[in-house]
Amino acid sequence: MASEQSAITRDTFDEVILPIYAPAEFIPVKGKGSRVWDQQGKEYVDFAGGIAVTALGHCHPALVGALKTQGETLWHTSNVFTNEPALRLARKIIDATFAERVVFMNSGTEANETAFKLARHYAVTRHSPYKTKIIAFHNAFHGRSLFTVSVGGQPKYSDGFGPKPADIVHVPFNDLHAVKAVIDDHTCAVVVEPIQGEGGVTAATPEFLTGLRELCDRHQALLVFDEVQCGMGRIGKLFSYMHYGVTPDILTSAKALGGGFPISAMLTTAQVAAAFHAGSHGSTYGGNPLACAVAGAAFDIINTPQVLSGVQAKRELFVEHLRQIDRQLDLFSDIRGMGLLIGAELKPQYRGRASGLLHAAAAEGVMVLNAGPDVMRFAPSLVVEEADIHAGMERFARAAARVVKG
């Protein structure tokens, strides 16, 4: 019997965890589908999806089954050996995408770190030791390692850690003229999220991505798509590049790839992959059998017509509810994003109130996200049921009314 001192509460967090997060006041302890329960048994509708991770909801039977089976078979080999689940998953991804080579890591940060190292190494070994410039975009988010956070376009995350990796240039998103002004033959890569997630849920225009592809071809630079948040069915196609009809040289995936189990992947062509050799890069856990077995089960479900084709109709239900809230409360200046990555920008009089609205929503029993101080973000399960959408958005509407009425 645990003593009173060892009871786990929200206060425990402040006593034992590094102060880099400010989690909600409740602790989720159980999830099923798009519903979550906290320590007190209160139920929540989950429209946060663990930040676009639990794309098949919580504890999906196929993922639980894959985890149990693999958990009783083989957990870990390191990369001194390969394993069957990793090879099966790689084959599935290659069969379904432009990719000819895949490497598995454990997080979006690691997939992007791999992508940026590969892009630099490819340019340096295939072209010139001076071809090292990376062009990225304001408000972009690519991870938290020193390299990826420096490529990201939000100084608040990268300042204060000493000298940053050099030769990274940031320009405005969706501004092709700005890219033209800085791209040259010393550019090794242009790195872009087809839909900026953390930066405010802003989708690239088709002209922008098409233009980036042409500029990269002209200057022998690699086009890198960060699809960590917007990929894996999130917008109704397996990956966003398929919607735009623009094929990158390198693509990164994570978040929904494992449906909640940590795994990421970097996809590329055989030609670009050949710049790396044994020892160029690595990861102890990357491509472990447990993660790859779960991701394989998630991939088999997400990459189906019934899941992908249902995304747009679900989006329309969310947008309908958000417009209804706006009509009643005059709250949103813009509803944007694509598929089930939805952003609702707060009107000027409510700027800076996104996190307040997030906490009010939790109090009403619905989990949502923000994307910066001015944008509410929704990234629910791709298979969220209509009844859950209606119930959760009714709760969100009550929270919004409370915030507006002070």
C-alpha positions as CSV (number, residue, x, y, z in Angstrom):
1,M,0.0,0.0,0.0
2,A,1.6,3.3,-1.1
3,S,2.1,5.8,1.6
4,E,0.5,9.3,1.4
5,Q,3.9,10.8,0.7
6,S,4.3,8.6,-2.4
7,A,0.9,9.5,-3.9
8,I,1.3,10.9,-7.4
9,T,-0.3,14.3,-8.0
10,R,0.3,17.3,-10.2
11,D,2.5,18.7,-7.5
12,T,4.8,15.8,-7.9
13,F,5.7,17.2,-11.4
14,D,7.0,20.4,-9.9
15,E,9.1,18.4,-7.4
16,V,10.7,15.9,-9.8
17,I,10.7,17.1,-13.4
18,L,13.0,19.7,-15.1
19,P,10.9,23.0,-15.4
20,I,10.7,23.0,-19.2
21,Y,7.0,22.2,-19.4
22,A,3.9,23.7,-17.9
23,P,1.4,20.8,-18.1
24,A,-2.3,21.0,-17.3
25,E,-3.5,20.7,-13.7
26,F,-5.0,17.3,-14.3
27,I,-3.2,14.0,-15.1
28,P,-4.6,11.8,-17.8
29,V,-4.5,8.1,-16.7
30,K,-6.6,6.2,-19.3
31,G,-7.6,6.7,-22.9
32,K,-9.9,4.8,-25.3
33,G,-10.6,6.1,-28.8
34,S,-11.0,9.9,-28.6
35,R,-11.9,9.9,-24.9
36,V,-9.5,10.3,-22.0
37,W,-10.0,10.0,-18.2
38,D,-8.0,11.7,-15.5
39,Q,-7.0,10.6,-11.9
40,Q,-10.4,11.7,-10.6
41,G,-12.3,9.8,-13.3
42,K,-13.3,13.0,-15.2
43,E,-13.8,12.3,-18.9
44,Y,-12.4,14.5,-21.7
45,V,-12.9,14.5,-25.5
46,D,-9.4,14.5,-27.0
47,F,-8.9,16.9,-30.0
48,A,-5.2,17.4,-29.2
49,G,-4.1,13.8,-30.2
50,G,-0.9,14.1,-28.2
51,I,0.0,16.9,-30.7
52,A,-1.0,15.1,-33.9
53,V,0.4,11.8,-32.6
54,T,-2.5,9.5,-31.7
55,A,-3.9,9.4,-35.2
56,L,-5.9,6.3,-34.5
57,G,-7.0,7.4,-31.1
58,H,-6.0,5.9,-27.8
59,C,-5.3,2.1,-27.4
60,H,-6.4,1.1,-30.9
61,P,-6.9,-2.7,-30.8
62,A,-4.6,-3.3,-33.8
63,L,-1.8,-1.3,-32.2
64,V,-2.3,-2.9,-28.8
65,G,-2.2,-6.3,-30.5
66,A,1.0,-5.5,-32.4
67,L,2.7,-4.2,-29.2
68,K,1.7,-7.2,-27.2
69,T,2.8,-9.7,-29.9
70,Q,6.1,-8.0,-30.5
71,G,6.6,-7.4,-26.8
72,E,6.7,-11.1,-26.3
73,T,9.0,-11.7,-29.2
74,L,11.9,-9.3,-29.6
75,W,12.3,-5.8,-28.2
76,H,15.7,-4.5,-29.2
77,T,18.7,-5.5,-31.3
78,S,20.6,-2.2,-31.9
79,N,21.9,-1.5,-35.4
80,V,24.6,-4.0,-35.2
81,F,21.8,-6.3,-36.4
82,T,18.7,-5.5,-38.5
83,N,15.2,-6.9,-37.7
84,E,12.1,-8.0,-39.6
85,P,9.6,-5.4,-38.4
86,A,11.9,-2.5,-39.5
87,L,12.4,-4.1,-42.9
88,R,8.7,-4.7,-43.3
89,L,7.9,-1.1,-42.4
90,A,10.5,0.3,-44.7
91,R,9.1,-1.8,-47.6
92,K,5.6,-0.5,-46.9
93,I,6.8,3.2,-46.9
94,I,8.8,2.8,-50.1
95,D,5.9,1.0,-51.8
96,A,3.6,3.9,-50.9
97,T,5.8,6.9,-51.6
98,F,8.5,8.5,-53.7
99,A,11.2,7.1,-51.4
100,E,13.8,4.5,-52.4
101,R,15.6,4.5,-49.0
102,V,14.4,4.9,-45.5
103,V,16.1,5.2,-42.1
104,F,14.3,5.1,-38.7
105,M,14.9,7.3,-35.7
106,N,12.9,7.9,-32.6
107,S,11.6,11.5,-32.8
108,G,10.8,14.3,-35.2
109,T,13.9,16.1,-34.0
110,E,16.1,13.1,-34.8
111,A,14.5,12.6,-38.3
112,N,15.1,16.3,-39.1
113,E,18.7,16.2,-37.7
114,T,19.3,13.2,-40.0
115,A,17.8,15.1,-43.0
116,F,19.8,18.2,-42.4
117,K,23.1,16.3,-41.9
118,L,22.4,14.3,-45.1
119,A,21.6,17.4,-47.1
120,R,24.8,19.1,-46.0
121,H,26.9,16.0,-46.5
122,Y,25.4,15.3,-50.0
123,A,26.2,18.9,-51.1
124,V,29.7,18.9,-49.6
125,T,30.7,15.5,-51.0
126,R,28.9,15.7,-54.4
127,H,29.4,19.4,-55.2
128,S,31.6,21.7,-53.1
129,P,32.8,22.1,-49.5
130,Y,31.3,25.6,-49.6
131,K,27.8,24.4,-50.6
132,T,26.4,24.5,-47.0
133,K,23.7,27.2,-46.9
134,I,20.3,26.0,-45.6
135,I,17.2,28.2,-46.4
136,A,14.3,27.9,-43.9
137,F,11.3,30.0,-42.9
138,H,10.1,32.3,-40.2
139,N,7.8,30.6,-37.7
140,A,9.0,27.2,-38.8
141,F,9.5,24.4,-36.2
142,H,11.9,21.5,-36.9
143,G,12.8,20.2,-33.4
144,R,14.8,21.0,-30.3
145,S,18.3,19.8,-30.9
146,L,20.8,22.7,-31.5
147,F,20.9,22.1,-35.3
148,T,17.1,21.6,-35.7
149,V,16.1,24.4,-33.4
150,S,18.5,26.7,-35.4
151,V,16.9,25.7,-38.7
152,G,13.5,26.4,-37.1
153,G,12.4,30.0,-37.5
154,Q,11.4,31.0,-34.0
155,P,14.3,32.7,-32.1
156,K,12.5,32.3,-28.8
157,Y,13.4,28.6,-28.9
158,S,17.0,28.9,-30.2
159,D,18.3,32.0,-28.4
160,G,20.4,31.7,-25.2
161,F,22.3,28.5,-26.0
162,G,25.5,29.9,-27.3
163,P,26.8,30.0,-30.8
164,K,24.3,28.5,-33.3
165,P,25.2,26.3,-36.3
166,A,26.2,28.7,-39.1
167,D,25.0,29.2,-42.7
168,I,21.2,29.1,-42.0
169,V,19.1,31.8,-43.5
170,H,15.4,32.5,-42.7
171,V,12.9,34.2,-45.0
172,P,9.1,34.7,-44.9
173,F,7.0,31.6,-45.5
174,N,5.0,31.6,-48.7
175,D,7.2,34.3,-50.2
176,L,8.9,32.9,-53.3
177,H,10.6,36.3,-54.1
178,A,12.3,36.2,-50.7
179,V,13.7,32.8,-51.5
180,K,14.9,33.9,-54.9
181,A,16.8,36.7,-53.2
182,V,18.9,34.4,-51.0
183,I,19.2,31.1,-52.9
184,D,22.5,30.6,-54.8
185,D,24.9,27.9,-55.8
186,H,26.2,27.7,-52.2
187,T,22.7,26.6,-51.1
188,C,22.6,22.9,-50.1
189,A,18.9,22.7,-49.1
190,V,15.6,24.5,-48.7
191,V,13.7,23.1,-45.7
192,V,9.9,23.6,-45.4
193,E,6.8,22.3,-43.6
194,P,4.1,22.1,-46.3
195,I,1.8,23.2,-43.4
196,Q,3.5,25.1,-40.6
197,G,2.1,23.5,-37.4
198,E,3.6,25.1,-34.3
199,G,4.0,28.4,-36.3
200,G,0.2,28.9,-36.5
201,V,-1.3,26.2,-38.8
202,T,-0.5,27.9,-42.1
203,A,-0.6,26.0,-45.3
204,A,1.9,26.6,-48.2
205,T,0.3,27.8,-51.4
206,P,0.7,25.4,-54.4
207,E,2.7,28.1,-56.3
208,F,5.1,28.4,-53.4
209,L,6.0,24.7,-53.2
210,T,6.1,24.4,-57.0
211,G,8.4,27.4,-57.1
212,L,10.7,26.0,-54.4
213,R,11.1,22.8,-56.4
214,E,12.1,24.7,-59.5
215,L,14.6,26.9,-57.6
216,C,16.2,23.9,-55.9
217,D,16.5,22.1,-59.3
218,R,18.1,25.3,-60.8
219,H,20.7,25.6,-58.0
220,Q,21.3,21.9,-57.4
221,A,19.9,22.2,-53.9
222,L,17.8,19.5,-52.1
223,L,14.2,20.2,-51.2
224,V,13.4,18.9,-47.7
225,F,9.8,18.5,-46.6
226,D,9.3,18.3,-42.8
227,E,6.0,16.3,-42.6
228,V,6.4,15.4,-39.0
229,Q,3.1,17.1,-38.1
230,C,1.2,17.3,-41.4
231,G,2.1,13.8,-42.8
232,M,0.7,10.3,-42.2
233,G,-2.9,11.0,-43.3
234,R,-3.4,14.2,-41.4
235,I,-4.6,16.2,-44.5
236,G,-6.4,13.3,-46.2
237,K,-3.4,12.1,-48.3
238,L,-0.7,9.8,-46.9
239,F,1.7,12.7,-47.1
240,S,1.1,16.3,-48.0
241,Y,3.5,16.3,-50.9
242,M,1.0,14.0,-52.7
243,H,-1.7,16.7,-52.3
244,Y,0.5,19.4,-53.7
245,G,2.0,17.2,-56.5
246,V,5.5,18.4,-55.5
247,T,8.0,15.7,-54.8
248,P,10.8,16.5,-52.3
249,D,14.3,15.0,-52.2
250,I,14.0,14.2,-48.5
251,L,10.9,13.9,-46.3
252,T,10.7,13.4,-42.6
253,S,7.9,11.7,-40.7
254,A,7.3,11.1,-37.0
255,K,4.4,11.9,-34.6
256,A,1.5,9.8,-36.1
257,L,3.9,7.3,-37.7
258,G,3.9,5.2,-34.6
259,G,0.3,6.1,-33.4
260,G,1.7,7.0,-30.0
261,F,4.8,4.8,-29.9
262,P,8.0,6.9,-30.4
263,I,9.4,6.4,-33.9
264,S,10.4,8.6,-36.8
265,A,11.6,8.1,-40.3
266,M,13.6,10.0,-43.0
267,L,12.7,9.1,-46.6
268,T,14.9,9.9,-49.6
269,T,16.0,8.7,-53.0
270,A,18.7,6.1,-53.6
271,Q,20.9,8.8,-55.2
272,V,20.8,11.1,-52.2
273,A,21.1,8.2,-49.7
274,A,24.3,7.1,-51.4
275,A,26.1,10.1,-49.9
276,F,26.0,8.4,-46.5
277,H,28.0,5.2,-45.8
278,A,28.3,2.9,-42.7
279,G,29.1,5.1,-39.8
280,S,27.9,8.4,-41.3
281,H,25.0,8.6,-38.8
282,G,23.2,6.3,-36.4
283,S,20.9,5.7,-33.5
284,T,20.9,3.0,-30.8
285,Y,17.1,2.7,-30.7
286,G,16.3,3.8,-34.2
287,G,14.3,1.1,-36.0
288,N,13.9,-1.1,-33.0
289,P,11.4,-4.0,-33.5
290,L,8.9,-2.8,-30.9
291,A,8.4,0.6,-32.5
292,C,8.5,-0.7,-36.0
293,A,5.9,-3.4,-35.3
294,V,3.5,-0.8,-33.9
295,A,4.2,1.7,-36.7
296,G,3.6,-1.1,-39.2
297,A,0.2,-1.8,-37.8
298,A,-0.6,2.0,-37.7
299,F,0.6,2.3,-41.3
300,D,-1.7,-0.5,-42.5
301,I,-4.7,1.3,-41.1
302,I,-3.9,4.9,-41.9
303,N,-2.9,4.1,-45.5
304,T,-6.4,2.9,-46.5
305,P,-9.0,4.7,-48.6
306,Q,-11.6,4.5,-45.8
307,V,-9.4,6.4,-43.3
308,L,-7.9,8.9,-45.8
309,S,-11.2,9.6,-47.5
310,G,-13.0,10.3,-44.2
311,V,-10.6,13.1,-43.2
312,Q,-12.2,15.9,-45.2
313,A,-15.8,15.2,-44.0
314,K,-14.6,15.2,-40.4
315,R,-12.8,18.5,-41.0
316,E,-16.0,20.1,-42.3
317,L,-17.8,19.2,-39.1
318,F,-15.1,20.9,-37.0
319,V,-15.1,24.0,-39.3
320,E,-18.9,24.1,-39.1
321,H,-18.8,24.1,-35.3
322,L,-16.0,26.8,-35.3
323,R,-18.0,29.0,-37.6
324,Q,-21.1,28.6,-35.4
325,I,-19.0,29.7,-32.3
326,D,-17.7,32.6,-34.3
327,R,-21.2,33.7,-35.3
328,Q,-22.2,33.7,-31.6
329,L,-19.1,35.1,-30.0
330,D,-17.2,37.0,-32.8
331,L,-14.0,35.1,-31.8
332,F,-12.1,34.0,-34.9
333,S,-10.5,36.1,-37.7
334,D,-9.5,33.0,-39.7
335,I,-10.1,29.2,-39.8
336,R,-7.3,27.5,-41.7
337,G,-5.0,24.6,-42.2
338,M,-5.9,21.4,-44.1
339,G,-7.6,18.1,-43.3
340,L,-7.5,17.4,-39.5
341,L,-4.8,20.0,-38.8
342,I,-7.1,22.9,-38.1
343,G,-6.1,26.4,-36.9
344,A,-8.6,29.0,-35.6
345,E,-6.9,32.4,-35.3
346,L,-8.3,34.7,-32.5
347,K,-9.5,38.2,-33.4
348,P,-7.3,41.1,-32.3
349,Q,-9.3,41.7,-29.1
350,Y,-8.5,38.2,-28.0
351,R,-4.8,38.1,-29.1
352,G,-2.6,36.3,-26.6
353,R,-5.5,34.4,-25.0
354,A,-5.0,31.0,-26.8
355,S,-3.5,29.2,-23.8
356,G,-6.2,30.7,-21.5
357,L,-8.8,29.2,-23.9
358,L,-7.0,25.9,-23.9
359,H,-7.2,25.7,-20.1
360,A,-10.9,26.8,-20.1
361,A,-11.6,24.0,-22.6
362,A,-9.9,21.4,-20.4
363,A,-12.1,22.6,-17.5
364,E,-15.1,21.9,-19.7
365,G,-13.8,18.4,-20.6
366,V,-12.2,18.8,-24.0
367,M,-8.5,18.7,-24.8
368,V,-7.3,21.1,-27.5
369,L,-4.0,22.8,-28.5
370,N,-2.7,26.2,-29.3
371,A,-0.2,27.2,-32.0
372,G,1.4,30.3,-30.6
373,P,-0.4,32.8,-28.4
374,D,-3.1,33.7,-31.0
375,V,-4.2,30.4,-32.7
376,M,-6.3,27.5,-31.4
377,R,-5.1,24.2,-32.9
378,F,-7.1,20.9,-33.4
379,A,-5.3,17.7,-34.3
380,P,-7.7,14.9,-33.4
381,S,-7.6,11.3,-34.3
382,L,-8.1,10.6,-38.0
383,V,-10.9,8.2,-37.0
384,V,-12.6,10.4,-34.5
385,E,-16.3,9.6,-34.5
386,E,-18.9,12.2,-35.4
387,A,-20.6,11.9,-32.0
388,D,-17.2,12.8,-30.4
389,I,-16.8,15.8,-32.7
390,H,-20.2,17.1,-31.7
391,A,-19.8,16.5,-28.0
392,G,-16.3,17.9,-27.9
393,M,-17.1,21.0,-29.9
394,E,-20.1,21.7,-27.7
395,R,-17.8,21.6,-24.7
396,F,-15.3,23.9,-26.5
397,A,-18.1,26.3,-27.3
398,R,-19.0,26.5,-23.6
399,A,-15.3,27.2,-22.8
400,A,-15.1,29.9,-25.5
401,A,-18.3,31.6,-24.2
402,R,-16.8,31.6,-20.7
403,V,-13.6,33.2,-22.0
404,V,-15.4,35.9,-24.1
405,K,-17.7,36.8,-21.2
406,G,-14.8,37.0,-18.8
